Amino acid sequence: MLNKLLQNKTAVFVITTFVLLLVLIRMFEKQLFYDPFLFYFEGDYMKLPLPKFDGLQLFFGLSFRFLLNTILSLGILYFLFKDKQMIAFVSILYFFLFVLLIVTFFCILHFFKNQENLLLFYVRRFLIQPLFLILFLPAFYYQKLKN
């Protein structure tokens, strides 16, 4: 195992760098992205009214963050599995998941206002965190083991 790790020093370095970049995105989220829901969900959001927000700016902030997380996640998956077909498939999956989540997010904001705060919280969480990476890693690892 250690021998194999030493042979792949470049991959280990790149993966470590990408993970650190994901951590930095999380650490500096308040400075990097427009998201009034960052402060909202830190409080007692079940009882508070939704914060005022600029829909277009929020869309671009969430999209940019999702894009950064996606690029880094795809990089991690590529350097772990070295499978271009899998990366192409996951890229398409990320695109469709983004469209589904962003439409769902804004539908909840527009149609449900303050009634579905917990659902809004979880949909937003999938948009701003690299949760799909956490789901895809074991799935693709298991698939690699089976083949």
Backbone as a ProteinNet text record, in pm:
[ID]
protein_1_A
[PRIMARY]
MLNKLLQNKTAVFVITTFVLLLVLIRMFEKQLFYDPFLFYFEGDYMKLPLPKFDGLQLFFGLSFRFLLNTILSLGILYFLFKDKQMIAFVSILYFFLFVLLIVTFFCILHFFKNQENLLLFYVRRFLIQPLFLILFLPAFYYQKLKN
[TERTIARY]
83.3	0	86.6	187.4	276.1	354.3	395.5	465.3	379.5	254	161.4	139.1	132.4	115	234.2	352.7	473.6	485.7	433.6	436.9	342.5	241	141.1	151.4	272.5	293	220.1	224.3	160.1	9.8	-52	-195.9	-230.8	-152.6	-177.6	-164.9	-64.1	-45.2	-162.5	-205	-315.2	-445.4	-473.2	-595.5	-593.6	-481	-468	-489.8	-433.4	-450.7	-597.3	-665.3	-806.7	-892.9	-862.9	-937.7	-914.3	-790.5	-761	-833.4	-844.1	-919.1	-1067.9	-1122.6	-1261.7	-1279	-1181.1	-1184.2	-1176.1	-1088.7	-1076	-1204.1	-1271	-1399.7	-1497.5	-1498.3	-1587.3	-1546	-1416.7	-1368.2	-1399.2	-1388	-1405	-1536.3	-1636	-1762.8	-1831.3	-1819.5	-1887.3	-1824.3	-1695	-1626	-1636.9	-1645.9	-1640.6	-1776.2	-1884.1	-2011.7	-2122.3	-2211.7	-2331.9	-2431.1	-2463.5	-2560.4	-2615.6	-2725.6	-2783.1	-2834.7	-2846.1	-2894	-2784.6	-2659.1	-2552.1	-2581.2	-2617.7	-2646.6	-2782.9	-2876.3	-3012.1	-3014.5	-2943.9	-2947.1	-2857.2	-2780.1	-2702.5	-2790.7	-2901.7	-2991.8	-3106.2	-3210.4	-3330.2	-3420.6	-3379.6	-3444.5	-3586.5	-3624.9	-3760.3	-3864.3	-3820.8	-3913.6	-3892.8	-3779.6	-3749	-3807.1	-3842.1	-3884.3	-3762.1	-3786.2	-3675.6	-3605.5	-3474.4	-3403.1	-3433.2	-3413	-3425	-3305.7	-3329.8	-3221.8	-3246	-3138.4	-3142.4	-3136.2	-3244.4	-3255.3	-3147.8	-3118.2	-3017.7	-2878.3	-2847.8	-2717.1	-2704.6	-2812.6	-2812.7	-2791.6	-2859.2	-2842.7	-2696.8	-2634	-2495.4	-2400	-2428.7	-2345.3	-2350.4	-2471.7	-2487.2	-2427.5	-2448.2	-2395	-2243.2	-2182.4	-2036.1	-1978.4	-2041.3	-1993.1	-2009.9	-2124.6	-2147	-2044	-2015.4	-1917.5	-1778.4	-1736	-1605	-1598.3	-1702.6	-1706.7	-1707.9	-1778.7	-1787.1	-1652	-1584.5	-1454	-1355.3	-1351.7	-1259.6	-1299	-1428.4	-1475.6	-1442.4	-1463.5	-1429	-1278.2	-1199	-1054.2	-1015	-1076.9	-1049	-1088	-1206.5	-1251	-1159.1	-1115.3	-1027.2	-893.5	-832.5	-701.3	-709.8	-826.2	-843.4	-865.1	-949	-990.4	-932.6	-882.1	-820.7	-910.5	-1036.9	-1134.4	-1209	-1174.3	-1232.6	-1381.2	-1422.3	-1564.8	-1648.4	-1595.9	-1665.6	-1676.8	-1570.7	-1571.6	-1672.7	-1680.1	-1779	-1921	-1944.4	-2075.2	-2108.7	-2012.6	-2034.9	-2055.6	-1986.9	-2005	-2149.4	-2201.3	-2340.2	-2434.8	-2404.4	-2485.7	-2484.8	-2367.5	-2356.5	-2441.4	-2438.5	-2515.9	-2665	-2715.3	-2857.8	-2897	-2810.8	-2839.1	-2841.5	-2750.5	-2751.2	-2881.3	-2922.4	-3046.6	-3164.3	-3172.9	-3281	-3279.6	-3162.5	-3152	-3177.5	-3124.6	-3141.1	-3286.8	-3351.7	-3493.9	-3575.3	-3545.5	-3615.2	-3595.6	-3472.6	-3440.1	-3524.8	-3526.7	-3600.5	-3751.9	-3797.4	-3940.5	-3983.5	-3902.6	-3933.3	-3935.8	-3837.8	-3834.4	-3957.1	-3994.4	-4103.2	-4241.8	-4264	-4398.7	-4430.4	-4329.4	-4357.2	-4318.9	-4247.3	-4202.3	-4137.4	-4204.2	-4143.7	-4198.9	-4263.4	-4329.5	-4239.6	-4145.7	-4061.7	-3914.3	-3884.8	-3747.5	-3649.9	-3694.6	-3605.4	-3571.3	-3669.9	-3645.6	-3551.5	-3574.6	-3487.5	-3344.3	-3329.9	-3198	-3123.4	-3191.6	-3124.8	-3097.1	-3187.2	-3161.5	-3042.5	-3039.9	-2927.1	-2797.4	-2804.3	-2685.1	-2623.4	-2706.5	-2654.3	-2595.7	-2643.5	-2589.1	-2454.8	-2436.7	-2317	-2207.3	-2237.2	-2135.8	-2105.1	-1985.1	-1950.6	-2004.3	-2132.7	-2193.3	-2197.9	-2208.9	-2212.1	-2079.2	-1970	-1839.5	-1840.9	-1898.9	-1906.2	-1993.7	-2093.6	-2178.4	-2112.7	-2044.4	-1986.7	-1860.3	-1779.4	-1654.4	-1676.7	-1760.4	-1779.4	-1849.3	-1938.3	-2010.1	-1913.4	-1825.8	-1731.7	-1621	-1585.7	-1487.6	-1544.4	-1669.3	-1735.8	-1746	-1778.9	-1788.6	-1653.5	-1546.6	-1411.5	-1376.9	-1415.6	-1388.8	-1463.7	-1585.7	-1666.2	-1610.1	-1544.5	-1488.3	-1352.6
-119.8	0	124.5	127.2	243.2	259.6	148.3	152.3	216.4	174.6	229.2	378.4	417.7	557.8	640.2	588.5	660.7	671.9	574.9	580.5	687	718.7	815.7	946.2	994.2	1116.5	1236	1244.9	1357.1	1354.9	1239.8	1228.4	1262.3	1214.7	1243.1	1393.3	1455	1599.2	1677.4	1641.2	1712.4	1693.2	1571.8	1545.2	1623.2	1623.1	1698.6	1847.6	1898.8	2039.9	2070.5	1984	2006.4	2001.9	1909.9	1902.3	2029.6	2077.5	2202.2	2321.1	2321.6	2427.7	2421	2301.7	2287.7	2342.3	2315.6	2367.1	2519.6	2575.4	2721.3	2786.9	2722.8	2774.9	2782.8	2680	2678.2	2783.9	2799.1	2894.3	3039.3	3070.4	3208.5	3230.6	3148.5	3156.6	3291.8	3351.2	3479.6	3592.9	3583	3686.2	3662.8	3538.1	3504.6	3507.3	3476.7	3454.4	3538.6	3584.4	3652.1	3543.3	3538.1	3440.6	3486.7	3562	3607.1	3491.5	3374	3259.1	3198.7	3237.5	3191.9	3236.4	3362.9	3416.3	3368.5	3358.3	3317.6	3177.6	3084.4	2946.3	2924.3	3026	3015.3	3039.8	3111.7	3144	3045.9	3089.1	3006.8	3027.6	2970.3	2997.5	2943.4	2852.9	2797.7	2903	3000.8	3102.8	3238.5	3256.6	3385.4	3395.4	3517.5	3534	3522.8	3489.4	3480.1	3614.3	3613.2	3740.6	3801.8	3930.6	3998.1	3956	3932.9	3888.1	3936.5	3947.3	3978.3	3844.4	3806.4	3674.6	3646.4	3745.2	3725.4	3709.7	3794.4	3785.8	3653.9	3611.9	3484.2	3368.1	3372.3	3268.4	3257.9	3371.8	3368.2	3326.9	3367.7	3326.1	3176.2	3120.9	2975.9	2899.2	2952.4	2885.9	2883.7	2995.9	3003.6	2908.4	2905.1	2815	2669.4	2635.3	2499.6	2463.3	2557.2	2533.4	2507.1	2587.7	2566.2	2429.5	2397.3	2267.3	2152.4	2170.8	2066.7	2044.2	2150.9	2138.1	2066.9	2107	2043	1897.5	1871.7	1734.4	1645.1	1696.8	1619.5	1593.2	1691.4	1672.4	1562.6	1564.2	1460	1322.8	1313.9	1185.9	1139.3	1232.1	1194.2	1140.8	1211.9	1167.9	1043	1014.1	889.9	770	787.2	673.2	670.5	783.5	792.3	731.8	767.5	713.1	829.3	858.2	973.2	953.5	831.4	805.1	831.9	791.5	815.4	965.4	1040.5	1185.5	1251.7	1206.1	1260.1	1232.5	1112	1076.1	1161.1	1174.6	1252	1399.8	1450.3	1590.4	1614.7	1524.1	1536	1524.2	1433.3	1415.9	1543	1601.9	1727.7	1836.9	1844.8	1947	1929.4	1807.4	1783.6	1801.9	1761.6	1782.1	1930.6	2008.3	2152.5	2214.6	2181.5	2238.2	2200.9	2075.7	2030.3	2103.4	2115.2	2178.1	2328.1	2396.9	2543.2	2579	2501.2	2524.9	2496.2	2387.4	2353.1	2461	2509.5	2613.2	2737.8	2786.8	2909.6	2887.6	2768.6	2738.4	2740.6	2683.6	2685.8	2829.8	2908.6	3049.2	3125.4	3101.1	3177.8	3130.2	3001.3	2949.8	2920.6	2883.5	2844.1	2948.7	3049.8	3159.4	3102	3116.8	3078.8	2946.5	2867.2	2746.6	2622.9	2618.7	2499.6	2532.4	2588.4	2630.4	2513.3	2402	2286.6	2230	2221.7	2176	2272.9	2401.8	2503.9	2487.5	2461	2440.8	2325.7	2213.5	2095.7	2109.1	2169.2	2190.4	2283.4	2391.1	2484.6	2415.3	2327.5	2255.5	2174.1	2110.5	2035.2	2127.1	2249.5	2344.9	2402.1	2423.9	2495.4	2405.8	2281.9	2191.5	2080.6	2025.3	1916.7	1780.7	1777	1653.4	1543.5	1582.9	1480.4	1406	1473.7	1407	1298.3	1330.2	1233.9	1114.6	1138.9	1029.2	948.4	1018	950.8	871.2	917.5	847.2	700.6	671.9	529.2	452.2	517.8	448.4	405.1	495.2	460.9	367.8	380.9	288.4	146.8	134.3	4.7	-51.1	34.6	-9.1	-56.7	13.9	-27.5	-164.8	-186.2	-315.5	-429.8	-401.9	-504.1	-540.7	-444.3	-471.8	-523.3
0	0	0	86.3	94.2	-35.5	-94.8	-224.1	-332.1	-335	-435	-412.2	-286.4	-251.7	-296.7	-275.7	-316.4	-468.3	-540.5	-686.1	-739.7	-664.6	-708.5	-629.7	-608.3	-530.2	-592	-722.5	-790.1	-765.1	-780.1	-758	-613.7	-518.3	-377	-351.6	-409.8	-393.4	-451.9	-572.1	-638.4	-560	-518	-441.6	-310.2	-242.8	-118.2	-142.8	-251.7	-286.5	-313.5	-387.8	-419.2	-292.6	-202.3	-76.5	4.8	8.8	80	16.7	-114.4	-181.1	-145.4	-134.2	-89.6	52.7	137.1	274.5	273.1	189	180.1	129.4	35.3	-12.3	104.5	186.1	302.6	405.4	428.2	528.4	489.8	362.3	317.4	242.4	271	199.9	217	333.2	357.1	276.8	251.2	174	23.6	-18	-160.3	-231.6	-160.1	-226	-164.8	-250.8	-202.7	-162.1	-34.4	14.2	149.1	147.8	275	361.6	302.8	378.1	466.9	445.5	534.8	678	694.7	827.9	877	785.4	819.8	881.5	820.5	869.2	990.3	1028.7	1152.7	1274	1255	1365	1375.1	1443.2	1460.4	1339.6	1227.4	1099.3	1088.7	1174.6	1167.8	1209.8	1290.2	1338.9	1272	1206.3	1144.8	1004.2	963.2	822.9	731.3	605.7	509.9	496.7	478.8	462.2	325.1	315.8	185.5	100.5	-27.9	-115.5	-256.6	-330.7	-473.1	-546.1	-611.3	-673.8	-776.8	-861.5	-965.9	-905.2	-809	-743	-665.3	-602.4	-530.3	-626.9	-742.2	-842.9	-886.7	-917.4	-962.6	-851.1	-727.8	-614.3	-591.6	-592.1	-574.1	-691.8	-812.2	-932.1	-931.3	-896.2	-893	-789.2	-672.7	-568.4	-609.9	-668.7	-716.3	-823.4	-913.1	-1019.1	-960.9	-865.1	-802.4	-734.2	-657.2	-589.6	-690.4	-800.8	-903.4	-970	-1007	-1072.6	-980.9	-855.2	-760.7	-734.5	-725.3	-703.4	-822.3	-944	-1063.3	-1068.8	-1028.8	-1023.9	-926.2	-809.5	-709.9	-764.1	-822.6	-878.6	-991.6	-1074.7	-1185.6	-1134	-1039.6	-991.2	-904.3	-849.8	-774.8	-866.4	-969	-1049.9	-1190.8	-1240.4	-1374.5	-1483.4	-1478.8	-1573.3	-1639.3	-1764.3	-1834.2	-1863.1	-1891.9	-1917.1	-1791.7	-1678.5	-1553	-1527.1	-1553.8	-1532.2	-1625.6	-1749.1	-1842.9	-1791.9	-1745.1	-1690	-1567.7	-1477.4	-1355	-1387.7	-1488.3	-1529.4	-1573.9	-1653.5	-1698.4	-1579.7	-1489.3	-1369	-1284.4	-1266	-1191.4	-1256.6	-1389.6	-1459.4	-1432.9	-1448.3	-1426.6	-1280	-1189.2	-1047.5	-1013.6	-1074.7	-1051.3	-1099.2	-1220.5	-1275	-1184.5	-1145.9	-1059	-924.7	-864	-732.5	-737.6	-838.2	-842.9	-872.3	-959.2	-985.9	-860.3	-792.8	-668.6	-563.4	-549.2	-451.2	-473.6	-597.4	-624.3	-623.7	-656.4	-644.1	-497.2	-411.6	-268.2	-218.5	-259.6	-218.4	-267.7	-391.2	-452.1	-407.9	-406	-382.4	-235.8	-158.8	-20.6	81.9	38.2	125.2	251.7	366.1	494	547.8	462.9	511.2	506.8	417	399.4	423.7	541.3	570.6	577.2	630.3	641.3	503.2	417.1	280.5	207.7	225.6	166.9	217.1	345.6	405.8	338.3	319.5	263.6	113.7	40.6	-101.9	-118.7	-40.8	-45.7	-5.7	91.2	138	23.7	-56.4	-170.4	-276.9	-283.9	-381.1	-337.1	-207.2	-163	-107.6	-78.4	-23.7	-124.4	-120.1	-213.5	-167.7	-136.9	-86.9	-191.7	-318.5	-423.4	-429.7	-400.2	-394.9	-287.7	-173.8	-63.6	-102.6	-186.1	-232.5	-344.3	-435.6	-552	-518.9	-424.6	-392.3	-355.8	-255.8	-223.5	-335.1	-407.1	-515	-624.9	-665.9	-772.4	-722.2	-596.9	-539.8	-539.2	-497.5	-496.3	-637.9	-733.5	-873.3	-924.7	-887.4	-928.1	-868.2	-744.1	-680	-748.8	-792.3	-858.2	-994.6	-1063.5	-1198.3	-1187.1
[MASK]
+++++++++++++++++++++++++++++++++++++++++++++++++++++++++++++++++++++++++++++++++++++++++++++++++++++++++++++++++++++++++++++++++++++++++++++++++++

